[in-house]
Amino acid sequence: MDEFYALGEVTITIAGFAALFSILRPQKKTWGDLDRVNLIRFYMMLEFACLISIFCFLPVILLGYFKTEIAFRLSSGLFCLVVIPYEIYAIKRNIRYTGKIELAGGTTVTLIIIWNLIILFALLGALDLLGESYKTNYLIFLFFFFISALFLFIRLIYFSIRKV
């Protein structure tokens, strides 16, 4: 279970760096398109950090009440029930702030496809269609979700730095 603790801690640390970086960044009086996109990336970084941390610790809590198989299947099912509405909310937010779904063109579309594959993988795990490696399967889709958050963090930093 140490890998879940470590993933949760690393995620929160990265979100903290994103917040610190955004706060220390020089402010402008007007918001451009890139500033809106970076704001959405920042929001998603924090939201992903919370989701990943919650779902890293959820099976640990559920193991106190259920067998290993049931704890990880329940965690996978709850992940689907939370992340599907979150994805819909995130797409609506993109449209509200920028007027379009794809903030960064093909990159956004690729991320949405990856997130849907992660949700499908979690759903298959919840339905017990992936075999008996419950813990490993759960860690795999959380890790890919973490990689998405890390990608957003890197994009946030790269595009927040002003050219000299």
N, C-alpha and C positions, 0 to 999 in steps of 0.2 A: 504494500500500500504506500510505500515511501515515494514511488514515482508519481502518485496522485498529489501528494503533499508538495513535492518539488514543482510539478507543473503549475499548481495553483499559486505557489509563491513566486515563481518566475513571471507568471502572467501579471500578477499585481505589481511586481517591480517594474515591468515594462510600461504598464499603464501609468504608474507614478512618474516615470521618466517622461512620458508623453505629456502629462499634465504640467510637469515642471518646465519642460521645453516650451510649451505653449504659453505659459505665464511669463517666462523670461524673454520671449520673443518681442522685438520692438513693435509697438502698436501703431496702426494707421487710423486716420479719422474716417476713411471710407472703406467699404467692403467690396472687393473685386470678386470675380468668379472663382479664382483660385482660393481666396480666403474662405468662401462658402464651402468649397469642396474640402478644404483642410478642416473646417469646423465639423463637417460630417464625419471625416476620418477620425477626428479626435473623439467625437461622441461614440462612434463605433468601437474605437479602441477601449474606452472605458466600459461600454456595454459588454463587449467580448470578454474583458477581464473579469467582470462580475459573473457572467454566465459560466466561463471556464472554471473559475474558483468554486462556484456553487456546485457544479457538476463533478468537480474533482473530489469534493468532500461528501457529496450525497451518498455514494455507495458505502463509504466508511460508516456513515450514520446508519444506513439501512442494514448493514451487516450485523448490527446489534439486535435486529429484529427478525431478519430473514436469513435463509441459506444463501450461499454465494451466488448461485445461479439466479435466484429470484431477485436478489439485491441489484445485480448488474442489469438484468432484464427490465426491472422497474425503472432504474436510472436511465436506461436507453429510451424507454417509452416516455418518461417525463421530459427527457431532452427533446424528443420530437414535438411533444405537446407545447413546449415553451418556445422552441426555435422557429417553428413554422409561423406562429403569429408575429414573432419578432422580425422575421424576414419580410413579411408583408408590411409591417410598420416601417422598416428601414427603406423599403422601396417607395412607400408613400412619402416618407421624409425627403428622399432624394428629389421626388417630383415637386414637393412643396418648396424646397430651398433653391432648386436649380431649374425646375421646369422639365426635367428629363430623368429617365431611369438610370442611364449609363453616365455616371459622372466622369469617368476617365475612359470612355469608349469601350474598346474590347476588353480592357482589364476588368471593368465592372461586370461585364457579361460573363467573363471567365470565372470571377469570384462567385457570382450567383449560381452558376452551374456547379462549381465545386461545393458550395454550401448545400445545394439540393442533393448532390451525391452523398455528402456527409449525413444529411437527414435520412436519406434512403438506407444507408449503411446502419444508422442507429435504429431505424424501424425494423430492418431485418434482424438485428440483434435482439430487439424487444420481442419479436415474434419467434425467436429461437430458430432462425433459419441459417445461422452462420456457424453452427457447430458448438463445441463445448469449451471454446477458449473465450469465455465471457469477459474476463478481466482484460485480456489482450485486445479483443475487439473493441471494448469500451475505450481503452486507452488510445487505440489507433484513431478513432474518430475524434476524440478530444484533442489529440495531437495535431490532426489536420485543421481543426478549428483554431487551435493555437497558432499554427503556421499562417493562417489567414490574418489573424490579429497582428502577428509579427510583420507581415507584409504591409498592412495598413500603417503600422508604426514607422516602418522604413520610409514609406511614401510620404507620411506626414512630415518627417524630418527633412527629407530631400526637397520637398516642395515648399517648406516653410522658410528655408534659408534664402535670404535675399541675395541676389547677385550683386557683386561689387562693381 
